[in-house]
Amino acid sequence: MLEEDKISVEEAKILMNKFRTKILKHLSERRYTASELARLLNLSVPTVHYHLSLLEKAGFVRKVRSNRKWKYYELTEAGKSILRKKSLRIIIFSTLVVIVFLTKLLLFKNRNIAPKPLGGTVTPVEIILFAILAASITAIVIYVAYKLVKE
């Protein structure tokens, strides 16, 4: 693992809270005020302020003052980087699952002596059906990984 990929124990503790990770995900879309985030997360404004202050101390978000009375929060480069790393890990994991599954499929296909539970060998039609099943499972895994990233 590269040195820049590492996070401290304190940063990890901050990121383990589901509300703080949801705040980061919302802030990846646009700037929000604490009140807007409170409405989105169904939390009180003081609770959101508490979570934002921890994220701000860790360097993941920053306060942006507007010309009006509102204070907006946005992601810093460190906050954007954390979200990219999480997305990348999910995509890499799902890709590895697909590669392992397809490798097993190819090994299964090349062994024309694969026994059936009641005897006999596997027919080409069964191999094609198995390939279709493998492709379907692959699509589901990638879709779930995508949904997890977008949450």
Beta strands, then each sheet from edge to edge (+ up, - down):
strand 1: 32-33
strand 2: 61-65
strand 3: 71-75
sheet 1: 1+ 3- 2+
end
